[in-house]
């Protein structure tokens, strides 16, 4: 019953450092998503992958890159972290659009 | 284009009293509408989804929502609040393909004993 698994759960970075957030789902879903959650703003879509081999920008893609490694895994990379990227990051998956299933989130602080 | 407005950022009720969380949406097409719940330090869990089969949608844990096209609203209700309902609730509208979800700002529900 793992569902969507995100690693790490917490991370502290210094400005300019890079890191990759990992996401894996075991539900054989086609589509995967990365969101960020900031206070009072709900979740905002960063990037999504409608199917293996494709990725598309969402509402707030600047400063991020993604890789759909295979059907199970979808990673989010910050090449040069900035304090404005301090947020909680959520990964989600869905069979083909529609209902999305979310991971537990990664809390990232950039100092 | 689509957008969602949750009319209350905080709602406080007493245990055993009704809950009403208000949501208005705008969409250029026939929308997909969802309510998600987020308990503290947890991911989001789907409460219910509007599929156009019925205007009154029943979800988990006794919640339901009514789709009113004329009012562009999708309010969430529960007849009797429980302490375990304390959480943040998000109203969400989806595009035709279901990939672009737009979230409202959230409503934090507090339940007093």
Backbone of each chain as ProteinMPNN parsed JSONL, in Angstrom:
{"seq_chain_A": "XXXXXXXXXXXXXXXXXXXXXXXXXXXXXXXXXXXXXXXXXXXXXXXXXXXXXXXXXXXXXXXXXXXXXXXXXXXXXXXXXXXXXXXXXXXXXXXXXXXXXXXXXXXXXXX", "coords_chain_A": {"N_chain_A": [[0.814, -1.214, 0.0], [2.019, 1.268, -0.691], [1.71, 3.464, -2.532], [2.289, 6.72, -3.43], [5.542, 7.675, -3.101], [7.774, 9.868, -1.597], [11.041, 11.194, -1.452], [13.72, 13.233, -0.136], [12.09, 13.54, 3.139], [12.534, 15.864, 4.523], [14.626, 18.721, 3.981], [17.419, 20.837, 4.097], [18.932, 23.474, 2.472], [21.687, 25.465, 1.288], [21.76, 28.674, -0.255], [22.219, 28.49, -3.73], [23.054, 25.861, -3.787], [22.496, 22.568, -5.186], [19.901, 20.123, -5.699], [18.044, 17.039, -5.854], [14.724, 16.055, -5.837], [13.02, 13.114, -5.162], [10.536, 10.949, -6.532], [8.309, 8.259, -6.493], [5.905, 5.979, -7.768], [3.69, 3.237, -7.218], [1.457, 2.378, -8.531], [1.051, 1.952, -11.147], [0.443, 4.16, -12.696], [-0.121, 6.464, -15.393], [0.32, 9.238, -15.49], [2.186, 11.852, -13.91], [3.041, 14.336, -11.411], [4.412, 17.436, -10.199], [4.117, 19.622, -7.493], [4.194, 22.738, -5.699], [3.657, 23.986, -2.397], [2.64, 26.792, -0.82], [2.077, 29.002, 1.949], [-1.327, 29.927, 2.218], [-1.76, 29.832, -0.503], [-2.606, 27.544, -1.69], [-1.936, 24.657, -3.754], [0.477, 24.763, -6.348], [1.099, 23.966, -9.694], [4.131, 22.699, -10.865], [5.612, 21.141, -12.807], [4.522, 18.593, -15.082], [4.027, 15.186, -16.134], [2.48, 13.69, -18.588], [2.594, 11.195, -19.682], [4.874, 8.429, -19.859], [8.027, 9.528, -20.935], [7.297, 12.055, -21.702], [7.189, 15.514, -20.765], [5.834, 18.472, -19.31], [5.471, 22.017, -18.829], [4.116, 23.555, -15.919], [2.318, 25.841, -13.934], [4.297, 27.257, -12.493], [7.187, 26.916, -13.437], [9.8, 27.968, -13.467], [13.202, 27.794, -12.553], [13.326, 25.147, -12.013], [13.844, 21.706, -12.996], [12.787, 18.663, -14.553], [12.653, 15.059, -14.632], [11.371, 12.289, -16.208], [11.96, 9.326, -15.344], [11.241, 6.687, -15.718], [8.235, 4.715, -15.974], [7.468, 4.641, -13.312], [8.911, 6.577, -11.873], [9.554, 10.012, -11.136], [11.411, 12.782, -11.126], [12.409, 15.844, -9.498], [14.418, 18.61, -10.003], [16.456, 21.042, -8.514], [18.603, 23.3, -9.66], [20.13, 25.474, -8.791], [19.587, 26.475, -5.867], [17.28, 28.835, -4.441], [16.244, 31.209, -1.91], [13.539, 31.769, -2.374], [12.519, 29.39, -3.166], [11.977, 27.941, -0.978], [9.681, 25.831, 0.423], [6.899, 23.53, 0.549], [6.969, 20.537, -1.131], [5.058, 18.588, -3.287], [4.466, 15.471, -4.775], [2.462, 13.848, -7.209], [0.288, 11.357, -8.66], [-1.656, 10.01, -11.386], [-4.083, 7.895, -13.037], [-4.77, 8.574, -15.74], [-4.949, 11.584, -16.112], [-7.573, 13.376, -14.283], [-8.5, 12.09, -11.104], [-6.04, 12.664, -8.706], [-3.354, 11.254, -6.86], [-1.625, 11.785, -3.919], [1.716, 12.19, -2.613], [3.429, 12.291, 0.618], [4.876, 14.582, 0.883], [7.688, 16.903, 0.682], [9.575, 18.841, 2.759], [11.247, 21.718, 2.175], [13.863, 23.867, 2.945], [15.552, 26.783, 2.084], [18.392, 28.458, 2.761]], "CA_chain_A": [[0.0, 0.0, 0.0], [2.9, 2.42, -0.61], [1.125, 4.594, -3.242], [3.276, 7.67, -3.93], [6.598, 7.823, -2.102], [8.687, 10.98, -1.854], [12.239, 11.307, -0.625], [13.615, 13.045, 1.313], [10.945, 14.206, 3.786], [12.998, 17.191, 4.925], [15.928, 19.073, 3.438], [17.863, 22.222, 4.241], [19.976, 23.806, 1.512], [22.183, 26.83, 1.235], [21.544, 29.315, -1.554], [23.157, 28.085, -4.763], [23.24, 24.413, -3.828], [21.545, 21.842, -6.025], [19.404, 18.867, -5.151], [16.981, 16.375, -6.596], [13.65, 15.429, -5.077], [12.635, 11.871, -5.823], [9.149, 10.521, -6.395], [8.017, 6.985, -7.135], [4.561, 5.46, -7.521], [3.589, 1.813, -7.506], [0.069, 2.146, -8.931], [1.061, 1.816, -12.613], [-0.204, 5.327, -13.273], [0.556, 7.069, -16.543], [0.638, 10.655, -15.321], [2.799, 12.257, -12.64], [2.997, 15.792, -11.233], [5.105, 18.079, -9.09], [3.513, 20.859, -7.008], [4.708, 23.363, -4.487], [2.6, 24.522, -1.552], [3.052, 27.934, -0.013], [0.962, 29.401, 2.82], [-2.403, 30.742, 1.672], [-1.811, 29.813, -1.972], [-2.941, 26.229, -2.228], [-0.84, 24.019, -4.468], [0.69, 25.249, -7.708], [1.751, 22.951, -10.507], [5.449, 23.081, -11.37], [5.746, 20.378, -14.041], [3.84, 17.323, -15.079], [4.359, 14.231, -17.179], [1.212, 13.024, -18.906], [2.909, 9.792, -19.935], [6.313, 8.162, -19.866], [8.722, 10.119, -22.075], [6.859, 13.434, -21.957], [7.059, 16.427, -19.638], [5.299, 19.777, -19.698], [5.506, 23.027, -17.784], [2.89, 23.946, -15.263], [2.124, 27.268, -13.653], [5.495, 27.896, -11.926], [8.31, 26.03, -13.744], [11.116, 28.613, -13.466], [14.128, 27.374, -11.505], [13.196, 23.698, -11.809], [13.856, 20.776, -14.107], [12.227, 17.369, -14.187], [12.991, 13.892, -15.449], [10.518, 11.096, -16.045], [12.992, 8.313, -15.503], [10.521, 5.52, -16.226], [6.829, 4.92, -15.649], [7.301, 4.737, -11.871], [9.676, 7.612, -11.187], [9.505, 11.373, -11.688], [12.242, 13.55, -10.205], [12.408, 17.309, -9.614], [15.756, 19.083, -9.688], [16.756, 22.455, -8.323], [20.006, 23.413, -10.045], [20.771, 26.496, -7.959], [18.462, 26.805, -4.993], [17.101, 30.208, -3.978], [15.314, 31.268, -0.764], [12.144, 31.771, -2.846], [12.11, 28.008, -3.395], [11.563, 27.361, 0.296], [8.289, 25.447, 0.224], [6.625, 22.1, 0.671], [6.816, 20.003, -2.475], [4.251, 17.378, -3.371], [4.382, 14.699, -5.994], [1.175, 13.165, -7.352], [0.145, 10.55, -9.87], [-3.031, 9.669, -11.748], [-4.12, 6.895, -14.115], [-4.672, 9.339, -16.99], [-5.708, 12.767, -15.757], [-8.595, 13.088, -13.292], [-8.137, 12.019, -9.692], [-4.614, 12.57, -8.439], [-2.996, 10.674, -5.57], [-0.488, 12.587, -3.485], [2.68, 11.757, -1.624], [3.372, 12.963, 1.919], [5.519, 15.882, 0.767], [9.07, 17.178, 1.089], [9.731, 20.207, 3.272], [12.552, 22.232, 1.764], [14.243, 25.216, 3.369], [16.751, 27.296, 1.435], [18.879, 29.547, 3.609]], "C_chain_A": [[0.844, 1.258, 0.0], [2.296, 3.62, -1.327], [2.199, 5.463, -3.871], [4.286, 7.941, -2.813], [7.548, 8.934, -2.504], [9.878, 10.912, -0.911], [13.059, 12.51, -1.073], [12.348, 13.69, 1.864], [11.297, 15.634, 4.179], [14.361, 17.445, 4.293], [16.197, 20.544, 3.695], [19.027, 22.439, 3.286], [20.481, 25.215, 1.747], [21.917, 27.374, -0.168], [22.634, 28.891, -2.537], [23.408, 26.589, -4.836], [22.195, 23.777, -4.745], [21.063, 20.6, -5.292], [18.299, 18.32, -6.031], [16.0, 15.756, -5.626], [13.162, 14.226, -5.876], [11.175, 11.548, -5.546], [8.972, 9.21, -7.142], [6.599, 6.556, -6.779], [4.493, 4.004, -7.977], [2.195, 1.425, -7.968], [-0.075, 1.993, -10.452], [0.34, 2.986, -13.299], [0.605, 5.9, -14.429], [1.082, 8.464, -16.254], [1.212, 10.936, -13.94], [2.99, 13.763, -12.618], [3.899, 16.221, -10.09], [4.419, 19.418, -8.792], [4.388, 21.45, -5.91], [3.532, 23.98, -3.729], [3.178, 25.608, -0.68], [1.852, 28.428, 0.775], [-0.047, 30.282, 2.102], [-2.568, 30.681, 0.165], [-2.219, 28.468, -2.539], [-1.721, 25.587, -2.853], [-0.747, 24.596, -5.871], [1.528, 24.243, -8.478], [3.067, 23.48, -11.062], [5.67, 22.461, -12.745], [4.857, 19.153, -13.932], [4.315, 16.468, -16.248], [3.098, 13.426, -17.46], [1.42, 11.541, -19.192], [4.424, 9.647, -19.956], [6.934, 8.761, -21.121], [8.302, 11.534, -22.399], [6.844, 14.229, -20.665], [6.566, 17.767, -20.158], [5.337, 20.726, -18.515], [4.12, 23.248, -17.215], [2.86, 25.44, -15.051], [3.414, 27.967, -13.227], [6.76, 27.071, -12.192], [9.706, 26.639, -13.577], [11.95, 28.177, -12.27], [14.12, 25.88, -11.246], [13.393, 22.947, -13.126], [13.31, 19.442, -13.629], [12.747, 16.293, -15.13], [11.999, 12.787, -15.159], [11.409, 9.913, -16.376], [12.432, 7.029, -16.104], [9.069, 5.718, -15.809], [6.634, 5.177, -14.16], [7.852, 6.021, -11.277], [9.676, 8.949, -11.929], [10.252, 12.265, -10.706], [12.174, 15.04, -10.525], [13.77, 17.818, -9.172], [15.787, 20.601, -9.562], [18.247, 22.613, -8.602], [20.773, 24.387, -9.154], [19.693, 27.071, -7.049], [18.48, 28.269, -4.553], [16.138, 30.212, -2.794], [13.85, 31.247, -1.186], [11.629, 30.354, -3.132], [11.871, 27.242, -2.085], [10.069, 27.088, 0.23], [8.12, 23.996, 0.643], [6.286, 21.586, -0.723], [6.049, 18.689, -2.427], [4.345, 16.775, -4.759], [3.019, 14.011, -6.018], [1.194, 12.316, -8.613], [-1.334, 10.31, -10.139], [-3.019, 8.691, -12.912], [-3.994, 7.543, -15.496], [-5.512, 10.6, -16.811], [-6.711, 12.428, -14.66], [-8.055, 13.055, -11.878], [-6.634, 11.833, -9.555], [-4.394, 12.078, -7.016], [-1.665, 11.265, -5.149], [0.431, 11.842, -2.535], [2.584, 12.601, -0.371], [4.107, 14.292, 1.921], [6.962, 15.905, 1.206], [9.138, 18.628, 1.535], [11.148, 20.68, 2.981], [12.736, 23.649, 2.287], [15.539, 25.591, 2.676], [17.195, 28.542, 2.195], [19.75, 30.529, 2.837]], "O_chain_A": [[0.451, 2.245, 0.623], [2.356, 4.724, -0.785], [2.939, 5.008, -4.744], [3.921, 8.381, -1.723], [8.066, 8.943, -3.621], [9.736, 10.609, 0.274], [13.104, 12.798, -2.269], [11.608, 14.326, 1.113], [10.436, 16.514, 4.165], [15.15, 16.522, 4.092], [15.317, 21.389, 3.532], [19.994, 21.677, 3.29], [19.791, 26.051, 2.33], [21.86, 26.62, -1.139], [23.822, 28.928, -2.215], [23.92, 26.097, -5.842], [21.156, 24.369, -5.037], [21.727, 20.093, -4.387], [17.703, 19.033, -6.839], [16.383, 15.028, -4.71], [12.926, 14.303, -7.082], [10.651, 11.834, -4.469], [9.425, 9.063, -8.277], [6.144, 6.738, -5.649], [5.124, 3.595, -8.952], [1.788, 0.273, -7.815], [-1.187, 1.915, -10.974], [-0.288, 2.816, -14.344], [1.834, 5.835, -14.447], [2.161, 8.835, -16.715], [0.795, 10.35, -12.941], [3.09, 14.398, -13.668], [4.123, 15.471, -9.14], [4.173, 20.227, -9.686], [5.198, 20.765, -5.286], [2.554, 24.432, -4.324], [4.097, 25.37, 0.104], [0.717, 28.288, 0.317], [0.322, 31.263, 1.456], [-3.408, 31.382, -0.398], [-2.18, 28.273, -3.754], [-0.591, 25.938, -2.516], [-1.763, 24.882, -6.506], [2.532, 23.735, -7.979], [3.119, 24.56, -11.651], [5.888, 23.17, -13.728], [4.487, 18.728, -12.837], [4.914, 16.957, -17.206], [2.7, 12.58, -16.659], [0.523, 10.728, -18.969], [5.154, 10.632, -20.058], [6.447, 8.542, -22.23], [8.885, 12.162, -23.283], [6.529, 13.697, -19.601], [6.841, 18.149, -21.296], [5.25, 20.312, -17.359], [3.107, 23.148, -17.907], [3.322, 26.21, -15.892], [3.617, 29.136, -13.553], [7.355, 26.568, -11.24], [10.695, 25.906, -13.547], [11.484, 28.186, -11.131], [14.826, 25.396, -10.36], [13.146, 23.475, -14.21], [13.365, 19.129, -12.439], [13.206, 16.561, -16.241], [11.807, 12.395, -14.008], [11.586, 9.551, -17.539], [13.091, 6.372, -16.909], [8.712, 6.796, -15.334], [5.697, 5.883, -13.788], [7.324, 6.513, -10.28], [9.782, 9.01, -13.153], [9.791, 12.483, -9.586], [11.918, 15.44, -11.661], [14.228, 17.49, -8.077], [15.229, 21.332, -10.38], [19.071, 22.102, -7.843], [21.93, 24.146, -8.809], [18.989, 28.016, -7.405], [19.537, 28.858, -4.326], [15.302, 29.316, -2.679], [13.003, 30.759, -0.438], [10.429, 30.156, -3.318], [11.597, 26.042, -2.099], [9.276, 28.003, 0.006], [9.075, 23.329, 1.039], [5.421, 22.135, -1.406], [6.354, 17.8, -1.632], [4.307, 17.475, -5.772], [2.487, 13.637, -4.973], [2.007, 12.529, -9.514], [-2.161, 10.396, -9.232], [-2.063, 8.654, -13.687], [-3.195, 7.1, -16.321], [-6.641, 10.679, -17.295], [-6.707, 11.307, -14.151], [-7.244, 13.899, -11.497], [-6.034, 10.969, -10.196], [-5.133, 12.427, -6.096], [-0.698, 11.255, -5.91], [0.0, 10.986, -1.762], [1.765, 13.516, -0.291], [3.975, 15.061, 2.874], [7.413, 15.063, 1.983], [8.798, 19.535, 0.777], [12.121, 20.114, 3.478], [11.881, 24.514, 2.099], [16.503, 24.825, 2.675], [16.477, 29.54, 2.264], [20.238, 31.503, 3.41]]}, "seq_chain_B": "XXXXXXXXXXXXXXXXXXXXXXXXXXXXXXXXXXXXXXXXXXXXXXXXXXXXXXXXXXXXXXXXXXXXXXXXXXXXXXXXXXXXXXXXXXXXXXXXXXXXXXXXXXXXXXXXX", "coords_chain_B": {"N_chain_B": [[-9.163, 29.138, -19.453], [-9.05, 28.819, -15.902], [-10.206, 29.13, -12.539], [-10.271, 29.224, -8.946], [-12.021, 30.115, -6.045], [-11.907, 30.107, -2.655], [-14.027, 30.981, -0.204], [-13.687, 31.448, 2.487], [-10.971, 31.657, 4.643], [-10.582, 30.568, 7.111], [-12.594, 28.486, 9.139], [-14.584, 27.963, 11.936], [-16.137, 25.619, 13.973], [-18.394, 24.05, 16.305], [-18.101, 20.822, 17.772], [-20.298, 18.391, 16.46], [-21.999, 20.171, 15.213], [-23.227, 21.62, 12.067], [-21.156, 21.716, 9.071], [-19.973, 24.046, 6.706], [-18.216, 24.725, 3.902], [-17.173, 27.047, 1.623], [-17.035, 27.411, -1.933], [-16.256, 28.899, -4.978], [-16.04, 28.776, -8.515], [-14.422, 29.287, -11.698], [-14.545, 28.511, -15.129], [-13.655, 27.72, -18.473], [-14.892, 25.687, -19.712], [-16.85, 22.701, -19.373], [-16.463, 21.829, -16.133], [-14.184, 19.729, -14.216], [-14.484, 18.991, -10.859], [-13.205, 18.985, -7.572], [-12.845, 18.087, -4.099], [-10.291, 18.176, -1.761], [-8.661, 17.004, 1.2], [-6.367, 17.945, 3.73], [-4.575, 16.809, 6.324], [-2.662, 17.881, 9.19], [0.746, 18.125, 8.386], [0.613, 16.137, 6.49], [0.009, 14.423, 3.319], [-2.277, 15.163, 0.567], [-5.667, 14.137, 0.488], [-8.246, 12.702, -1.41], [-11.535, 13.842, -1.113], [-13.984, 13.992, -2.507], [-15.4, 13.906, -5.85], [-16.733, 15.722, -8.551], [-18.576, 14.533, -11.212], [-20.364, 15.086, -13.2], [-22.446, 13.349, -13.388], [-24.283, 13.561, -11.355], [-25.656, 16.225, -9.463], [-25.419, 16.434, -6.729], [-22.903, 15.341, -4.783], [-21.56, 12.648, -3.078], [-19.113, 12.056, -0.599], [-16.247, 10.785, 1.179], [-16.288, 10.016, 4.73], [-18.695, 11.245, 5.463], [-18.979, 13.677, 4.176], [-20.36, 15.908, 1.691], [-20.977, 17.49, -1.491], [-22.463, 20.084, -3.417], [-23.044, 20.746, -6.753], [-23.607, 23.706, -8.38], [-24.427, 25.05, -11.194], [-25.492, 27.473, -12.111], [-24.749, 29.236, -10.168], [-22.076, 28.968, -10.161], [-20.834, 27.417, -8.137], [-19.502, 25.182, -5.649], [-19.977, 24.016, -3.016], [-18.911, 22.578, 0.083], [-20.249, 20.339, 2.459], [-21.164, 19.06, 5.708], [-23.175, 17.247, 7.903], [-22.692, 17.009, 10.666], [-20.086, 17.926, 12.603], [-16.948, 16.411, 13.418], [-14.281, 15.939, 15.742], [-12.076, 14.903, 14.449], [-12.282, 15.96, 11.939], [-10.944, 18.306, 11.76], [-8.806, 20.125, 9.806], [-7.134, 21.116, 6.736], [-8.872, 22.198, 3.887], [-9.233, 21.83, 0.426], [-10.571, 23.22, -2.476], [-10.822, 22.278, -5.831], [-10.307, 22.739, -9.299], [-10.354, 21.119, -12.436], [-8.797, 20.85, -15.694], [-9.898, 20.007, -19.056], [-8.42, 17.737, -19.834], [-7.642, 16.873, -17.423], [-5.158, 17.217, -16.373], [-4.182, 19.716, -15.585], [-4.615, 20.912, -12.656], [-6.208, 23.344, -10.73], [-5.851, 24.913, -7.726], [-7.774, 26.101, -4.962], [-7.183, 28.574, -2.381], [-7.409, 27.315, 0.041], [-9.178, 26.253, 3.007], [-9.069, 26.438, 6.392], [-10.318, 24.295, 8.709], [-11.521, 24.379, 11.919], [-12.407, 22.559, 14.793], [-14.262, 22.766, 17.624], [-14.404, 21.447, 20.938]], "CA_chain_B": [[-8.621, 29.543, -18.153], [-9.867, 28.368, -14.787], [-9.783, 29.655, -11.241], [-11.063, 28.77, -7.809], [-11.985, 30.992, -4.882], [-12.497, 29.612, -1.417], [-14.491, 32.247, 0.338], [-13.278, 31.583, 3.878], [-9.671, 31.052, 4.896], [-10.732, 29.823, 8.365], [-13.949, 28.246, 9.62], [-14.568, 27.325, 13.244], [-17.44, 25.09, 14.362], [-18.394, 23.179, 17.471], [-18.343, 19.411, 17.47], [-21.716, 18.046, 16.387], [-22.749, 21.165, 14.428], [-22.958, 21.463, 10.63], [-20.0, 22.342, 8.439], [-20.149, 24.576, 5.356], [-17.012, 25.33, 3.326], [-17.679, 27.6, 0.375], [-16.113, 27.413, -3.072], [-16.724, 29.335, -6.288], [-15.056, 28.446, -9.547], [-14.689, 29.713, -13.07], [-13.92, 27.595, -16.078], [-14.075, 27.972, -19.846], [-15.539, 24.483, -20.245], [-17.5, 21.938, -18.314], [-15.322, 21.544, -15.263], [-14.06, 18.673, -13.212], [-14.347, 19.648, -9.562], [-12.78, 18.085, -6.51], [-12.45, 18.561, -2.783], [-9.241, 17.409, -1.112], [-8.411, 17.351, 2.593], [-4.976, 17.781, 4.157], [-4.345, 16.866, 7.762], [-1.353, 18.483, 9.482], [1.979, 17.422, 8.0], [0.27, 14.979, 5.657], [-0.337, 14.72, 1.934], [-3.678, 15.455, 0.295], [-6.523, 12.972, 0.28], [-9.459, 13.061, -2.118], [-12.803, 13.688, -0.41], [-15.022, 13.698, -3.479], [-15.204, 14.441, -7.195], [-17.918, 15.955, -9.367], [-18.367, 13.879, -12.503], [-21.503, 15.508, -14.04], [-23.528, 12.366, -13.333], [-25.266, 14.032, -10.373], [-25.219, 17.509, -8.91], [-25.06, 16.234, -5.33], [-21.844, 14.34, -4.762], [-21.243, 12.163, -1.73], [-17.727, 11.684, -0.46], [-15.901, 9.986, 2.341], [-16.421, 10.603, 6.072], [-19.94, 11.981, 5.623], [-18.99, 14.94, 3.436], [-20.962, 15.966, 0.377], [-20.888, 18.791, -2.144], [-23.489, 20.297, -4.427], [-22.63, 21.522, -7.913], [-24.632, 24.631, -8.849], [-23.849, 25.695, -12.374], [-25.97, 28.855, -12.22], [-24.027, 30.038, -9.18], [-20.668, 28.533, -10.27], [-20.385, 27.077, -6.79], [-19.32, 23.758, -5.323], [-19.779, 24.092, -1.568], [-18.734, 21.305, 0.807], [-21.014, 20.332, 3.691], [-21.246, 17.858, 6.533], [-24.235, 17.557, 8.864], [-22.258, 17.029, 12.059], [-18.616, 17.922, 12.629], [-16.228, 15.577, 14.381], [-12.954, 16.493, 16.038], [-11.108, 14.418, 13.454], [-12.441, 16.718, 10.689], [-10.069, 19.475, 11.781], [-7.815, 19.952, 8.744], [-7.279, 22.119, 5.691], [-9.665, 21.671, 2.781], [-8.956, 22.515, -0.833], [-11.452, 23.068, -3.622], [-9.921, 22.161, -6.974], [-10.948, 22.6, -10.61], [-9.45, 20.499, -13.39], [-9.043, 21.129, -17.111], [-10.528, 18.91, -19.798], [-7.577, 16.543, -19.821], [-7.437, 16.451, -16.049], [-3.771, 17.374, -15.958], [-3.947, 21.009, -14.966], [-5.488, 21.183, -11.529], [-6.053, 24.658, -10.107], [-6.276, 24.801, -6.337], [-8.104, 27.273, -4.179], [-6.205, 28.893, -1.349], [-7.585, 26.462, 1.206], [-9.946, 26.665, 4.18], [-8.693, 25.68, 7.588], [-11.471, 23.989, 9.553], [-11.239, 24.097, 13.319], [-13.557, 21.971, 15.458], [-14.152, 22.973, 19.062], [-15.135, 20.415, 21.697]], "C_chain_B": [[-9.583, 29.089, -17.051], [-9.326, 28.97, -13.504], [-10.738, 29.159, -10.175], [-10.913, 29.774, -6.684], [-12.66, 30.301, -3.711], [-12.78, 30.818, -0.549], [-14.075, 32.493, 1.784], [-11.92, 30.928, 4.075], [-9.691, 30.207, 6.173], [-12.215, 29.682, 8.678], [-13.829, 27.505, 10.95], [-15.976, 26.887, 13.592], [-17.278, 24.291, 15.646], [-18.671, 21.747, 17.026], [-19.84, 19.128, 17.479], [-22.566, 19.034, 15.603], [-22.38, 21.039, 12.949], [-21.719, 22.23, 10.168], [-20.391, 22.819, 7.049], [-18.848, 25.245, 4.939], [-17.371, 25.753, 1.901], [-16.608, 27.692, -0.705], [-16.839, 27.915, -4.306], [-15.635, 29.075, -7.318], [-15.391, 29.199, -10.83], [-13.914, 28.803, -13.998], [-14.485, 27.87, -17.461], [-14.852, 26.794, -20.428], [-16.222, 23.782, -19.08], [-16.435, 21.398, -17.369], [-15.365, 20.18, -14.585], [-13.787, 19.385, -11.901], [-14.066, 18.61, -8.489], [-12.734, 18.849, -5.186], [-11.407, 17.593, -2.24], [-9.112, 17.897, 0.328], [-6.938, 17.073, 2.914], [-4.905, 17.906, 5.668], [-2.922, 17.337, 8.016], [-0.186, 17.571, 9.123], [1.716, 16.153, 7.203], [0.087, 15.412, 4.213], [-1.826, 14.981, 1.793], [-4.445, 14.176, -0.002], [-7.8, 13.434, -0.404], [-10.679, 12.805, -1.241], [-13.912, 13.285, -1.371], [-14.691, 14.376, -4.802], [-16.547, 14.594, -7.874], [-17.659, 15.405, -10.755], [-19.429, 14.221, -13.526], [-22.622, 14.475, -14.069], [-24.639, 12.81, -12.385], [-24.757, 15.316, -9.775], [-24.853, 17.418, -7.442], [-24.097, 15.058, -5.259], [-21.56, 13.935, -3.325], [-19.79, 11.703, -1.698], [-17.494, 10.833, 0.776], [-16.175, 10.752, 3.63], [-17.642, 11.506, 6.215], [-20.014, 13.321, 4.923], [-19.769, 14.805, 2.126], [-20.847, 17.379, -0.174], [-21.947, 18.873, -3.22], [-22.969, 21.207, -5.516], [-23.804, 22.38, -8.362], [-24.048, 25.444, -9.992], [-24.231, 27.169, -12.443], [-25.223, 29.783, -11.269], [-22.512, 29.815, -9.264], [-20.09, 28.235, -8.893], [-20.298, 25.567, -6.613], [-18.998, 23.686, -3.832], [-19.739, 22.707, -0.928], [-19.492, 21.38, 2.129], [-20.879, 18.997, 4.41], [-22.246, 18.15, 7.63], [-23.733, 17.756, 10.298], [-20.738, 16.891, 12.118], [-18.084, 17.017, 13.73], [-14.847, 16.181, 14.577], [-11.936, 16.108, 14.974], [-11.241, 15.136, 12.105], [-11.548, 17.955, 10.64], [-8.899, 19.262, 10.819], [-7.936, 21.142, 7.804], [-7.945, 21.468, 4.488], [-9.428, 22.523, 1.543], [-10.021, 22.176, -1.864], [-10.583, 23.158, -4.87], [-10.735, 22.036, -8.253], [-9.922, 22.05, -11.579], [-9.807, 20.87, -14.816], [-9.631, 19.888, -17.78], [-9.737, 17.609, -19.719], [-7.328, 16.023, -18.415], [-6.018, 16.605, -15.564], [-3.513, 18.663, -15.201], [-4.993, 21.22, -13.884], [-5.171, 22.565, -10.986], [-6.67, 24.596, -8.72], [-6.75, 26.147, -5.807], [-7.075, 27.464, -3.077], [-6.326, 28.064, -0.078], [-8.454, 27.095, 2.278], [-9.536, 25.787, 5.347], [-9.912, 25.528, 8.471], [-10.999, 23.656, 10.957], [-12.516, 23.59, 13.972], [-13.346, 22.064, 16.961], [-14.942, 21.903, 19.811], [-16.413, 20.972, 22.319]], "O_chain_B": [[-10.791, 28.995, -17.27], [-8.139, 29.279, -13.396], [-11.857, 28.735, -10.461], [-9.807, 30.235, -6.399], [-13.839, 29.954, -3.773], [-11.876, 31.579, -0.204], [-14.109, 33.631, 2.253], [-11.735, 29.765, 3.713], [-8.924, 29.254, 6.308], [-12.993, 30.621, 8.51], [-13.07, 26.544, 11.071], [-16.911, 27.684, 13.518], [-16.17, 23.908, 16.022], [-19.374, 21.501, 16.046], [-20.561, 19.562, 18.377], [-23.741, 18.766, 15.35], [-21.364, 20.436, 12.605], [-21.301, 23.222, 10.765], [-21.053, 22.101, 6.3], [-18.425, 26.223, 5.554], [-17.808, 24.941, 1.086], [-15.448, 28.002, -0.437], [-17.913, 27.419, -4.646], [-14.446, 29.151, -7.01], [-16.509, 29.682, -11.011], [-12.795, 28.382, -13.706], [-15.659, 28.212, -17.602], [-15.409, 26.898, -21.521], [-16.162, 24.242, -17.94], [-15.596, 20.594, -17.774], [-16.422, 19.573, -14.409], [-12.949, 20.284, -11.842], [-14.616, 17.509, -8.501], [-12.603, 20.073, -5.154], [-11.592, 16.376, -2.25], [-9.413, 19.05, 0.637], [-6.35, 16.103, 2.434], [-5.145, 18.977, 6.225], [-2.063, 17.206, 7.143], [-0.144, 16.403, 9.509], [2.507, 15.21, 7.239], [0.017, 16.603, 3.912], [-2.553, 15.016, 2.785], [-3.94, 13.261, -0.652], [-8.376, 14.451, -0.017], [-10.85, 11.716, -0.694], [-14.682, 12.364, -1.099], [-13.849, 15.27, -4.882], [-17.401, 13.711, -7.789], [-16.668, 15.748, -11.4], [-19.395, 13.687, -14.635], [-23.648, 14.701, -14.711], [-25.805, 12.472, -12.591], [-23.551, 15.484, -9.595], [-24.066, 18.226, -6.948], [-24.434, 13.933, -5.627], [-21.344, 14.785, -2.461], [-19.3, 11.057, -2.625], [-18.419, 10.245, 1.337], [-16.279, 11.979, 3.626], [-17.62, 12.442, 7.014], [-21.007, 14.035, 5.058], [-19.827, 13.728, 1.532], [-20.647, 18.338, 0.571], [-22.292, 17.876, -3.854], [-22.505, 22.314, -5.24], [-24.871, 21.859, -8.686], [-23.285, 26.389, -9.788], [-23.406, 28.015, -12.789], [-25.083, 30.976, -11.538], [-21.757, 30.422, -8.506], [-19.021, 28.722, -8.525], [-20.933, 24.794, -7.33], [-17.883, 23.339, -3.442], [-20.444, 21.79, -1.349], [-19.39, 22.376, 2.845], [-20.537, 17.97, 3.823], [-22.177, 19.216, 8.242], [-24.277, 18.566, 11.048], [-20.181, 15.864, 11.73], [-18.673, 16.878, 14.802], [-14.314, 16.849, 13.691], [-11.044, 16.888, 14.641], [-10.406, 14.943, 11.221], [-11.413, 18.58, 9.588], [-8.102, 18.34, 10.991], [-8.728, 22.056, 8.035], [-7.627, 20.338, 4.117], [-9.421, 23.753, 1.598], [-10.333, 21.008, -2.099], [-9.705, 24.017, -4.957], [-11.733, 21.317, -8.293], [-8.76, 22.455, -11.56], [-10.961, 21.168, -15.122], [-9.831, 18.856, -17.139], [-10.303, 16.528, -19.558], [-6.869, 14.897, -18.224], [-5.693, 16.173, -14.458], [-2.706, 18.689, -14.273], [-6.113, 21.65, -14.159], [-4.005, 22.916, -10.803], [-7.846, 24.271, -8.556], [-6.204, 27.195, -6.153], [-6.205, 26.618, -2.869], [-5.446, 28.106, 0.781], [-8.468, 28.315, 2.442], [-9.641, 24.561, 5.296], [-10.478, 26.519, 8.932], [-10.179, 22.76, 11.154], [-13.593, 24.133, 13.729], [-12.385, 21.519, 17.504], [-16.02, 21.499, 19.374], [-17.144, 20.241, 22.988]]}, "name": "protein", "num_of_chains": 2, "seq": "XXXXXXXXXXXXXXXXXXXXXXXXXXXXXXXXXXXXXXXXXXXXXXXXXXXXXXXXXXXXXXXXXXXXXXXXXXXXXXXXXXXXXXXXXXXXXXXXXXXXXXXXXXXXXXXXXXXXXXXXXXXXXXXXXXXXXXXXXXXXXXXXXXXXXXXXXXXXXXXXXXXXXXXXXXXXXXXXXXXXXXXXXXXXXXXXXXXXXXXXXXXXXXXXXXXXXXXXXXXXXXXX"}
